[in-house]
Amino acid sequence: MKHIRLLLLFSLAFLGRAAFANHLVGGEFQISYQSNFTYRIQLNVYGDAAGLSGPQGNEDQFVDVATFNKQTNLLVEAFRLPISATFFVPYVNLQCKNASIQTKVLQYQIDKYLSPALYNDPNGYYISWDRCCRNGGIANISNPNQAGFVFYAEFPPVAQNAAAFVNSSPVLPPMPPDILCVRELYQYSLQATDADGDRLVYELSEPMYGTSDQQAPILTVPNSAPYRPVIWQPGYSLTNMIPGTPALNINASTGLLSVRPQNAGLYVFAITVSEFRNNVKIGEVRRDIQVKVTPCQSNQKPTLSLREPGATQDYKEGDTLIVTDATDYCYPFSFSDANPGQTISLEVVPVNFAQKPIITPVSGTIAQAGQVINGQICWADCNVNSPNTLYKVNLIARDNACGNVGIDTLQLTYLVVPKPNARPVIVAQNLVNNVGVAGVGSTLNFNLLSTDADQDELAVTMEGIGFNAAALGMSLTPLTGKGEVRSIFSWTPACEQFLDKTEYDLRFKVKDNSCFTDHIDTVLVKVRVAENPDLTEYLPSNIFTPNNDGFNDSFVMPTLPKDKCNDVFQHIRIFSRWGHLVYDSKDRNFAWNGKDVSDGVYYYRVKFQKKTYKGYVTIVR
């Protein structure tokens, strides 16, 4: 299922119940492809829980949205989304939880057919909904309580060049309800994901005024673009929506949002994420964001320390840890915080490689000031690209203070000494010079013995060289075990395999579960396919007496040579002494009773594909 998630507006923080009564604080569209041009269109509307209740609130039972042609701004369709669900936004940081501040989400949804006959303009379309009003306490724009929201996003045509045009808009991560602190750096990644792999570009943009207001807060049909940008209060602008050092900015490539705000207050700003395919812009996601900046209480950051076993001093950045089997590839560390009641989260981030150690625990709550919690950081025994390379990781401790989050980072430099490990060994048993002979229609069995001196887990595989062993019916079991695996090879070849070729080369491989990529051993086995020898002596009778006495009444050949893959019985023909054909059969289990012929000597010819057997038989009654 294709998902087009159009994330438009999300509130980060709120001033209080009274200030936000009857005010919306954000929302988002989601458009998900179902099948055959049918899409699930959903709108999430965020608002103050106190204002989203009762007849005077904003808890609408449906919303009227509209789509427009992006080039002409002409209305394409207007339709209604009924309410389908409601829920509250959970707090990310419980330290910031305030019983008087709650955010409620109203979900509106329908499944709608977007006709390719309507949505095929290569310039694309936009969807919008207009609803009043913004919060009156916003500091950086004029007349915010008269400013309606425009919920807006652009999307490409659903059909182009007589074919479906499949696209998922970028999916932005939800903004946590963080409270920003005056003169404290705040960073948050708004890096989106795109299911189609389109190139994404991030930029700040101006929030838009709707045409709704307090006198007409709901529009039956939203108005088309162009929409007015907000009017900035003196000192604010697109490049200075939240003043600071630095002022609010976003990285165009990564979506990293950064600001060190200089003044307290409630601010609104917007971002746009544009998506490009083959260097052509095909859509954009717009999101208005409300943030609260406040003077934060002093918060002491957590502290991290690590001490090698037997050492008298803590590890200092720049020293090298030798990670060996002697320490079980682990080192103890500890963390603490002077602020009781806070939860410390731990993270390890590789600096110059991809893999990372494992830390336990990943978090801990400080019950009393200065409490020390012990942990452990462990490396894989040989999870390195080179045993001579120094690797670096950042061990990070982060508290959950509301606003001014405290962080301590300890960079570890280490060298991993791989654990000694013997290679596994595999040998073929019950064979001479690793050659096995399989008779057609008979089963060949032999053993593969795999052993490992370190008692590692072993995995055994079989590979046909130039052919698919399993497809020919070859089997090998078992394939796994610890320290020792006795595998049995089994195969019953058919004539098809004999006629294809008479020798099959197999490679058997064993690998242990260590991280050494070269810890394997192989053995080559040649299997030869041969016809089973016919041990029955061919001694046909030369006389029979068809006198109905129940003894020797028919001429048969029970010792006739067995069929071979390439030499199969064809027929038997019997002739009189004058060369007249008197009997003909294609059944190798024939029985000639001599009916309608006189006593005497008759000559037979038994025809196989390659051989012919001749002789005579006498009838005596």
C-alpha positions as CSV (number, residue, x, y, z in Angstrom):
1,M,0.0,0.0,0.0
2,K,1.4,3.4,-1.0
3,H,1.1,6.0,1.7
4,I,1.2,9.8,1.0
5,R,1.5,11.4,4.4
6,L,1.1,15.2,4.2
7,L,2.2,16.5,7.5
8,L,1.3,20.2,7.8
9,L,0.9,21.6,11.2
10,F,2.0,20.4,14.7
11,S,2.0,22.2,18.0
12,L,5.1,21.9,20.1
13,A,4.0,23.6,23.3
14,F,1.0,25.4,24.8
15,L,0.6,28.4,27.1
16,G,-2.3,27.1,29.1
17,R,-6.0,26.1,29.0
18,A,-7.4,29.6,29.2
19,A,-5.1,31.1,26.6
20,F,-5.8,28.3,24.1
21,A,-9.6,27.8,24.6
22,N,-11.4,27.4,21.3
23,H,-8.1,27.5,19.3
24,L,-6.7,25.1,16.8
25,V,-3.0,24.4,17.1
26,G,-2.3,22.3,14.0
27,G,-3.1,19.4,11.8
28,E,-2.0,17.1,9.0
29,F,-3.3,15.4,5.9
30,Q,-2.6,11.7,5.1
31,I,-3.4,10.3,1.7
32,S,-2.9,6.5,1.3
33,Y,-3.3,4.6,-1.9
34,Q,-5.7,1.6,-1.5
35,S,-6.3,0.2,-5.0
36,N,-7.4,1.2,-8.5
37,F,-7.0,5.0,-7.9
38,T,-8.9,4.7,-4.6
39,Y,-7.2,6.7,-1.8
40,R,-7.8,7.0,1.9
41,I,-7.9,10.7,2.7
42,Q,-7.4,11.5,6.3
43,L,-7.0,14.8,8.1
44,N,-5.7,15.0,11.7
45,V,-6.6,18.2,13.5
46,Y,-4.7,19.2,16.7
47,G,-6.1,21.6,19.3
48,D,-6.3,22.5,22.9
49,A,-8.4,19.9,24.7
50,A,-10.4,22.5,26.5
51,G,-11.3,24.3,23.3
52,L,-12.2,21.0,21.5
53,S,-15.4,20.3,23.5
54,G,-19.0,21.5,23.7
55,P,-21.0,23.5,21.3
56,Q,-18.7,26.5,21.5
57,G,-15.6,24.4,20.8
58,N,-13.8,23.3,17.6
59,E,-14.7,19.6,17.7
60,D,-16.3,19.6,14.2
61,Q,-18.1,16.4,13.3
62,F,-16.9,16.7,9.7
63,V,-14.6,19.0,7.6
64,D,-15.1,20.3,4.1
65,V,-11.9,20.0,2.1
66,A,-11.1,20.8,-1.5
67,T,-8.5,20.0,-4.2
68,F,-7.4,22.5,-6.8
69,N,-5.4,22.5,-10.0
70,K,-2.0,23.9,-9.1
71,Q,-1.5,25.8,-12.4
72,T,-5.0,27.3,-12.8
73,N,-6.2,27.4,-9.1
74,L,-9.5,26.1,-10.4
75,L,-11.5,23.9,-8.1
76,V,-11.3,20.2,-9.0
77,E,-13.4,18.6,-6.2
78,A,-14.9,19.6,-2.8
79,F,-15.8,16.8,-0.5
80,R,-16.5,16.1,3.2
81,L,-14.5,14.0,5.6
82,P,-16.5,12.7,8.6
83,I,-14.8,12.3,12.0
84,S,-13.6,8.8,12.6
85,A,-11.5,8.9,15.8
86,T,-10.2,11.1,18.6
87,F,-7.2,10.7,21.0
88,F,-4.8,12.7,23.1
89,V,-1.2,13.4,22.2
90,P,1.1,11.8,24.8
91,Y,3.9,13.7,26.3
92,V,7.4,12.7,25.1
93,N,9.1,14.1,28.2
94,L,7.0,13.5,31.3
95,Q,9.1,16.1,33.2
96,C,7.2,18.7,31.1
97,K,3.8,17.2,31.8
98,N,1.2,19.8,33.0
99,A,-2.3,18.7,34.0
100,S,-3.8,21.9,32.7
101,I,-2.3,21.5,29.2
102,Q,-3.6,18.7,26.9
103,T,-3.6,18.3,23.2
104,K,-6.4,16.4,21.4
105,V,-6.3,14.9,17.9
106,L,-9.4,14.7,15.8
107,Q,-9.2,12.3,12.8
108,Y,-11.4,12.7,9.7
109,Q,-11.3,10.1,7.0
110,I,-12.9,8.7,3.8
111,D,-11.9,6.3,1.0
112,K,-12.2,8.3,-2.2
113,Y,-11.7,7.5,-5.9
114,L,-9.4,10.1,-7.4
115,S,-10.3,9.8,-11.1
116,P,-7.3,9.8,-13.5
117,A,-9.5,11.8,-15.8
118,L,-9.5,14.7,-13.3
119,Y,-6.0,14.3,-11.8
120,N,-3.8,14.1,-14.8
121,D,-2.4,17.6,-15.1
122,P,1.4,17.3,-15.0
123,N,1.6,20.5,-13.0
124,G,0.0,18.8,-10.1
125,Y,-2.6,19.7,-7.5
126,Y,-3.0,20.9,-3.9
127,I,-5.4,20.0,-1.2
128,S,-6.5,22.5,1.5
129,W,-8.8,23.1,4.4
130,D,-9.4,26.6,6.1
131,R,-10.3,26.9,9.8
132,C,-10.0,29.7,12.3
133,C,-8.1,30.5,14.5
134,R,-4.6,30.8,15.7
135,N,-3.6,31.4,19.3
136,G,-3.9,34.9,20.4
137,G,-0.6,34.7,22.5
138,I,1.7,34.2,19.4
139,A,4.4,36.9,19.7
140,N,5.9,37.1,16.2
141,I,2.8,37.7,13.9
142,S,0.1,40.4,13.9
143,N,-3.5,39.7,14.9
144,P,-2.9,35.9,15.5
145,N,-6.4,35.4,17.0
146,Q,-7.9,36.6,13.7
147,A,-5.6,34.4,11.6
148,G,-7.1,31.2,10.2
149,F,-5.1,28.1,9.5
150,V,-4.6,26.9,5.9
151,F,-4.0,23.2,5.9
152,Y,-2.2,22.7,2.7
153,A,-0.1,20.3,0.7
154,E,0.9,19.7,-2.9
155,F,0.8,16.3,-4.7
156,P,1.5,15.1,-8.3
157,P,-1.1,13.8,-10.7
158,V,-2.4,10.2,-10.1
159,A,-2.0,9.5,-13.9
160,Q,0.4,10.8,-16.4
161,N,1.1,9.8,-20.0
162,A,-1.8,7.4,-19.9
163,A,-0.3,5.5,-17.0
164,A,-0.6,5.6,-13.2
165,F,1.9,7.9,-11.5
166,V,2.9,6.4,-8.2
167,N,4.3,8.7,-5.5
168,S,4.5,8.9,-1.7
169,S,5.1,12.3,-0.3
170,P,7.9,12.7,2.3
171,V,7.0,11.5,5.8
172,L,8.2,14.0,8.5
173,P,8.8,12.8,12.0
174,P,6.4,14.2,14.6
175,M,7.6,17.1,16.6
176,P,7.9,16.3,20.3
177,P,6.2,18.8,22.7
178,D,9.5,20.2,23.8
179,I,9.8,23.5,25.7
180,L,12.7,25.6,24.4
181,C,14.9,27.4,26.8
182,V,16.1,31.0,26.5
183,R,19.7,31.1,25.4
184,E,20.0,27.3,25.2
185,L,20.7,25.6,21.9
186,Y,17.8,23.5,20.6
187,Q,18.2,21.0,17.8
188,Y,15.8,18.5,16.4
189,S,16.0,16.4,13.2
190,L,13.1,16.9,10.8
191,Q,14.7,14.5,8.3
192,A,11.9,12.9,6.4
193,T,11.7,9.5,4.7
194,D,10.5,9.0,1.2
195,A,9.3,5.6,0.0
196,D,10.2,6.4,-3.6
197,G,13.7,7.5,-2.9
198,D,13.1,11.0,-4.2
199,R,15.5,13.8,-3.3
200,L,14.3,16.0,-0.5
201,V,15.1,19.7,0.1
202,Y,14.2,21.5,3.3
203,E,13.6,25.2,3.8
204,L,12.0,27.6,6.2
205,S,8.8,29.2,4.9
206,E,6.2,31.8,6.0
207,P,3.0,30.5,7.6
208,M,-0.1,31.3,5.6
209,Y,-3.3,33.2,6.6
210,G,-6.6,31.6,5.8
211,T,-9.7,33.6,4.8
212,S,-11.6,32.3,7.8
213,D,-11.9,34.5,10.9
214,Q,-13.7,34.6,14.2
215,Q,-16.9,35.9,12.5
216,A,-16.8,33.1,9.8
217,P,-14.5,30.4,11.4
218,I,-15.7,27.6,9.0
219,L,-15.8,27.7,5.2
220,T,-18.1,25.4,3.3
221,V,-15.6,25.3,0.4
222,P,-12.0,26.4,1.0
223,N,-10.8,29.3,-1.1
224,S,-8.1,28.6,-3.7
225,A,-4.6,29.9,-3.6
226,P,-2.8,32.3,-3.6
227,Y,-2.9,32.4,0.2
228,R,-1.6,35.4,2.1
229,P,1.5,35.0,4.2
230,V,1.3,36.1,7.8
231,I,2.2,39.7,8.8
232,W,5.3,39.7,10.9
233,Q,5.6,41.9,14.0
234,P,8.4,44.4,13.8
235,G,11.8,42.7,14.1
236,Y,10.6,39.4,12.8
237,S,10.9,38.0,9.3
238,L,11.3,34.8,7.3
239,T,15.0,34.8,8.3
240,N,14.3,35.8,11.8
241,M,11.2,34.0,12.9
242,I,12.7,33.1,16.2
243,P,15.6,35.6,17.0
244,G,18.7,34.1,18.5
245,T,22.3,33.1,18.1
246,P,21.8,31.3,15.9
247,A,18.3,32.4,14.8
248,L,16.0,29.6,13.7
249,N,17.4,27.8,10.7
250,I,17.1,24.4,9.0
251,N,19.8,22.4,7.1
252,A,18.6,22.1,3.5
253,S,20.0,18.6,3.0
254,T,19.4,16.9,6.4
255,G,16.4,18.8,7.9
256,L,18.2,19.5,11.1
257,L,16.4,22.4,12.9
258,S,18.5,24.6,15.1
259,V,17.9,27.7,17.2
260,R,19.3,29.3,20.3
261,P,16.4,31.7,21.2
262,Q,17.1,34.9,22.9
263,N,13.6,35.8,24.2
264,A,10.8,34.0,25.9
265,G,7.4,33.8,24.1
266,L,5.2,31.8,21.9
267,Y,6.3,31.6,18.2
268,V,5.0,30.3,15.0
269,F,7.0,29.3,11.9
270,A,6.8,26.9,9.0
271,I,8.9,24.6,7.0
272,T,8.6,23.2,3.5
273,V,10.0,19.9,2.3
274,S,10.1,19.7,-1.5
275,E,10.6,16.4,-3.3
276,F,12.4,16.0,-6.6
277,R,12.3,13.1,-9.0
278,N,14.8,13.2,-11.9
279,N,15.5,16.8,-10.8
280,V,11.9,17.9,-11.3
281,K,9.9,19.0,-8.3
282,I,6.8,16.9,-8.0
283,G,5.3,17.9,-4.6
284,E,5.9,19.6,-1.3
285,V,5.0,19.1,2.4
286,R,4.2,22.2,4.5
287,R,4.1,22.2,8.2
288,D,3.3,25.1,10.6
289,I,4.9,24.7,14.0
290,Q,4.2,26.5,17.3
291,V,6.9,26.5,20.0
292,K,7.1,28.0,23.4
293,V,10.3,29.5,24.7
294,T,10.7,30.0,28.4
295,P,13.3,30.8,31.0
296,C,14.3,27.4,32.3
297,Q,15.4,26.4,35.7
298,S,19.1,25.6,36.2
299,N,19.8,22.0,35.4
300,Q,23.0,20.2,36.1
301,K,24.0,17.7,33.3
302,P,24.6,14.1,34.1
303,T,28.1,12.7,34.4
304,L,29.7,9.7,32.8
305,S,32.9,7.8,33.9
306,L,34.6,4.6,32.9
307,R,37.4,2.8,34.8
308,E,39.3,-0.2,33.5
309,P,39.4,-3.2,35.9
310,G,42.5,-2.9,38.1
311,A,43.0,0.8,37.2
312,T,43.3,3.5,39.9
313,Q,42.0,6.4,37.7
314,D,39.1,6.9,35.4
315,Y,39.5,6.7,31.7
316,K,40.5,9.9,30.0
317,E,39.5,10.8,26.4
318,G,42.5,10.1,24.1
319,D,43.6,7.0,26.0
320,T,43.1,3.6,24.3
321,L,41.1,0.7,25.7
322,I,42.4,-2.7,24.8
323,V,39.3,-4.9,24.4
324,T,40.3,-8.5,24.8
325,D,39.0,-11.9,25.8
326,A,40.6,-11.2,29.2
327,T,37.8,-8.7,30.0
328,D,35.2,-10.7,28.2
329,Y,35.1,-7.8,25.7
330,C,33.3,-5.6,28.2
331,Y,34.1,-2.7,30.5
332,P,32.1,-1.2,33.4
333,F,31.0,2.4,33.4
334,S,28.9,4.5,35.7
335,F,26.6,7.5,35.4
336,S,25.1,9.9,37.9
337,D,23.1,13.2,38.2
338,A,22.7,15.8,40.9
339,N,19.0,16.2,40.1
340,P,16.8,13.6,41.7
341,G,13.8,12.2,39.9
342,Q,15.3,12.6,36.4
343,T,15.7,9.6,34.0
344,I,19.1,9.3,32.3
345,S,19.1,7.8,28.8
346,L,22.2,6.3,27.4
347,E,23.3,6.0,23.8
348,V,26.4,4.9,22.0
349,V,27.2,6.5,18.6
350,P,30.0,5.2,16.3
351,V,32.4,7.9,15.1
352,N,34.6,6.2,12.4
353,F,32.8,2.9,11.7
354,A,29.4,1.4,11.3
355,Q,29.0,-1.2,14.0
356,K,28.6,-0.2,17.6
357,P,29.0,-1.8,21.1
358,I,26.0,-2.8,23.3
359,I,25.3,-0.9,26.5
360,T,23.3,-2.1,29.5
361,P,21.3,-0.6,30.9
362,V,20.0,1.9,28.4
363,S,18.5,4.2,31.0
364,G,18.2,4.7,34.7
365,T,16.2,6.9,37.1
366,I,18.1,9.0,39.7
367,A,16.2,8.4,43.0
368,Q,18.3,10.8,45.1
369,A,20.9,13.5,44.3
370,G,24.3,12.1,43.3
371,Q,23.1,8.5,43.0
372,V,25.6,6.4,40.9
373,I,24.2,3.8,38.5
374,N,26.6,1.2,37.1
375,G,26.5,-0.1,33.6
376,Q,28.5,-2.1,31.1
377,I,29.6,-1.6,27.5
378,C,30.5,-4.7,25.5
379,W,32.0,-5.2,22.0
380,A,31.7,-8.2,19.7
381,D,34.8,-10.4,20.1
382,C,36.1,-9.6,16.6
383,N,33.6,-7.2,15.1
384,V,36.2,-5.0,13.5
385,N,37.3,-4.2,9.9
386,S,41.0,-4.5,10.9
387,P,42.6,-5.7,14.1
388,N,45.1,-2.9,13.8
389,T,42.6,0.0,13.6
390,L,41.7,2.3,16.4
391,Y,37.9,2.8,16.7
392,K,36.0,5.6,18.4
393,V,32.5,5.7,19.8
394,N,30.7,8.5,21.7
395,L,29.0,7.3,24.9
396,I,26.2,9.8,25.6
397,A,24.2,10.3,28.7
398,R,21.1,12.6,28.4
399,D,18.7,13.6,31.2
400,N,15.0,14.3,30.6
401,A,14.8,17.8,32.2
402,C,12.0,19.9,30.8
403,G,13.6,22.4,28.4
404,N,17.3,22.6,29.2
405,V,18.2,19.0,28.7
406,G,21.6,18.1,30.2
407,I,24.1,16.0,28.1
408,D,27.5,14.4,28.9
409,T,29.6,12.7,26.2
410,L,32.5,10.4,26.8
411,Q,34.5,9.5,23.6
412,L,36.1,6.1,23.8
413,T,39.0,5.0,21.7
414,Y,39.6,1.3,21.6
415,L,41.4,-1.6,19.9
416,V,39.7,-5.0,19.7
417,V,42.0,-8.0,19.9
418,P,40.1,-10.8,18.2
419,K,39.4,-13.9,20.2
420,P,41.6,-16.9,19.2
421,N,39.5,-19.2,17.1
422,A,40.3,-22.4,15.2
423,R,39.0,-23.1,11.8
424,P,36.4,-25.9,11.5
425,V,37.3,-29.0,9.5
426,I,35.1,-31.1,7.2
427,V,36.0,-34.6,5.8
428,A,34.1,-37.1,3.7
429,Q,33.8,-40.6,5.2
430,N,33.1,-44.1,3.7
431,L,34.6,-43.1,0.3
432,V,37.9,-43.9,-1.5
433,N,39.8,-40.8,-2.6
434,N,36.5,-38.8,-2.1
435,V,34.8,-40.7,-4.9
436,G,31.4,-42.3,-4.6
437,V,29.7,-44.6,-7.1
438,A,25.9,-44.4,-7.4
439,G,24.0,-47.1,-9.3
440,V,21.0,-46.1,-11.3
441,G,17.9,-46.7,-9.1
442,S,20.1,-47.5,-6.1
443,T,20.8,-45.2,-3.1
444,L,24.3,-43.9,-2.4
445,N,25.0,-42.8,1.2
446,F,28.1,-41.5,2.7
447,N,29.0,-39.3,5.7
448,L,30.4,-35.8,6.1
449,L,32.1,-35.2,9.5
450,S,32.4,-31.5,10.5
451,T,34.3,-30.6,13.7
452,D,35.4,-27.5,15.5
453,A,38.0,-27.4,18.3
454,D,36.3,-24.3,19.9
455,Q,32.9,-26.1,20.0
456,D,31.4,-23.3,17.9
457,E,28.0,-23.5,16.2
458,L,28.6,-25.0,12.7
459,A,26.6,-24.7,9.5
460,V,27.2,-27.2,6.7
461,T,26.2,-26.6,3.1
462,M,26.2,-28.6,-0.1
463,E,26.8,-27.1,-3.6
464,G,26.6,-28.8,-6.9
465,I,29.4,-27.5,-9.2
466,G,27.6,-26.5,-12.4
467,F,24.2,-28.0,-11.3
468,N,21.5,-27.7,-8.7
469,A,22.1,-30.6,-6.3
470,A,18.7,-30.3,-4.5
471,A,16.9,-30.2,-7.9
472,L,18.4,-33.6,-8.7
473,G,17.2,-35.1,-5.4
474,M,20.5,-35.0,-3.5
475,S,20.1,-34.4,0.2
476,L,22.3,-33.6,3.2
477,T,21.2,-33.8,6.8
478,P,21.7,-32.5,9.4
479,L,23.1,-29.1,8.5
480,T,23.8,-27.5,11.8
481,G,25.3,-28.5,15.2
482,K,27.6,-27.4,17.9
483,G,31.2,-28.6,17.9
484,E,30.5,-31.6,15.7
485,V,28.1,-32.4,12.9
486,R,27.7,-35.8,11.3
487,S,25.8,-35.2,8.0
488,I,24.5,-37.9,5.7
489,F,24.6,-37.5,2.0
490,S,21.9,-39.4,0.1
491,W,21.0,-39.8,-3.5
492,T,19.2,-42.2,-5.7
493,P,20.0,-41.3,-9.3
494,A,17.6,-42.0,-12.1
495,C,18.3,-42.8,-15.7
496,E,17.9,-39.1,-16.6
497,Q,20.9,-38.2,-14.5
498,F,23.0,-41.1,-16.0
499,L,22.1,-40.1,-19.5
500,D,22.9,-36.4,-18.8
501,K,26.4,-37.2,-17.5
502,T,28.1,-39.9,-15.5
503,E,30.1,-37.7,-13.1
504,Y,28.9,-35.0,-10.7
505,D,31.2,-32.8,-8.6
506,L,30.0,-31.6,-5.2
507,R,31.5,-29.0,-2.8
508,F,30.7,-29.4,0.9
509,K,31.4,-26.5,3.1
510,V,31.4,-25.9,6.9
511,K,31.5,-22.5,8.6
512,D,31.6,-21.7,12.3
513,N,29.5,-18.8,13.7
514,S,32.5,-16.7,14.6
515,C,32.9,-13.3,13.0
516,F,35.9,-14.4,10.9
517,T,34.7,-14.5,7.3
518,D,37.4,-17.0,6.4
519,H,36.6,-19.5,9.0
520,I,35.4,-22.2,6.6
521,D,36.6,-25.5,5.3
522,T,35.6,-27.4,2.2
523,V,35.9,-30.9,0.7
524,L,35.2,-31.9,-2.9
525,V,33.5,-35.1,-3.7
526,K,33.0,-36.8,-7.1
527,V,29.9,-38.9,-7.5
528,R,30.0,-41.3,-10.5
529,V,26.7,-42.7,-11.9
530,A,26.8,-46.2,-13.3
531,E,24.4,-48.8,-14.5
532,N,23.8,-51.5,-12.0
533,P,25.4,-54.8,-13.2
534,D,23.0,-57.6,-14.3
535,L,24.1,-60.6,-12.1
536,T,21.5,-62.9,-13.6
537,E,22.9,-65.5,-16.2
538,Y,21.1,-65.3,-19.5
539,L,20.0,-69.0,-20.1
540,P,16.9,-69.2,-22.3
541,S,15.1,-72.5,-22.6
542,N,15.3,-74.2,-26.0
543,I,12.3,-76.5,-25.8
544,F,8.7,-76.3,-24.5
545,T,5.7,-78.7,-24.6
546,P,2.4,-77.0,-25.0
547,N,0.2,-80.0,-24.1
548,N,-1.7,-78.3,-21.3
549,D,-0.3,-80.4,-18.6
550,G,0.6,-77.3,-16.6
551,F,4.3,-77.8,-17.0
552,N,6.5,-76.0,-19.6
553,D,3.4,-75.1,-21.7
554,S,4.8,-71.7,-22.9
555,F,8.0,-70.4,-24.1
556,V,9.3,-67.6,-21.7
557,M,12.6,-65.9,-20.9
558,P,12.7,-65.2,-17.2
559,T,16.5,-64.6,-17.4
560,L,16.3,-62.0,-20.2
561,P,18.9,-59.3,-19.5
562,K,17.5,-56.3,-17.5
563,D,16.7,-53.0,-19.1
564,K,19.5,-50.5,-19.0
565,C,19.1,-46.7,-19.2
566,N,20.2,-46.7,-22.8
567,D,19.5,-50.3,-23.8
568,V,15.8,-51.1,-23.2
569,F,13.9,-54.2,-24.5
570,Q,12.1,-53.4,-27.7
571,H,10.4,-56.7,-28.9
572,I,10.7,-60.4,-29.6
573,R,9.9,-62.0,-33.0
574,I,9.7,-65.7,-33.7
575,F,10.1,-67.2,-37.2
576,S,9.5,-70.6,-38.8
577,R,12.4,-72.4,-40.5
578,W,11.2,-70.9,-43.8
579,G,11.4,-67.3,-42.3
580,H,7.7,-66.7,-41.7
581,L,6.8,-64.5,-38.7
582,V,4.7,-66.6,-36.3
583,Y,4.9,-64.5,-33.1
584,D,5.6,-60.8,-32.3
585,S,5.5,-59.1,-28.8
586,K,6.7,-55.9,-27.2
587,D,6.2,-57.2,-23.7
588,R,9.4,-58.4,-22.1
589,N,7.3,-60.7,-19.9
590,F,5.9,-62.4,-23.0
591,A,4.7,-66.1,-23.0
592,W,4.3,-67.9,-26.4
593,N,2.1,-70.9,-26.3
594,G,2.8,-72.1,-29.9
595,K,-0.9,-72.1,-30.8
596,D,-1.7,-72.6,-34.5
597,V,1.8,-73.9,-35.4
598,S,3.1,-77.4,-35.8
599,D,5.8,-79.1,-33.8
600,G,9.3,-78.4,-34.9
601,V,12.2,-75.9,-34.6
602,Y,11.5,-72.1,-34.5
603,Y,14.0,-69.2,-34.5
604,Y,13.7,-66.1,-32.3
605,R,15.2,-62.6,-32.3
606,V,15.1,-60.5,-29.1
607,K,15.8,-56.8,-29.9
608,F,17.1,-54.3,-27.3
609,Q,18.0,-50.7,-28.3
610,K,21.7,-51.6,-28.7
611,K,21.8,-55.4,-28.5
612,T,20.1,-58.3,-30.3
613,Y,19.8,-61.8,-28.9
614,K,19.2,-64.8,-31.3
615,G,18.4,-68.4,-30.7
616,Y,16.0,-71.3,-31.4
617,V,13.3,-73.2,-29.6
618,T,11.7,-76.6,-30.3
619,I,8.0,-77.4,-29.8
620,V,7.2,-80.9,-28.8
621,R,3.7,-82.0,-28.0
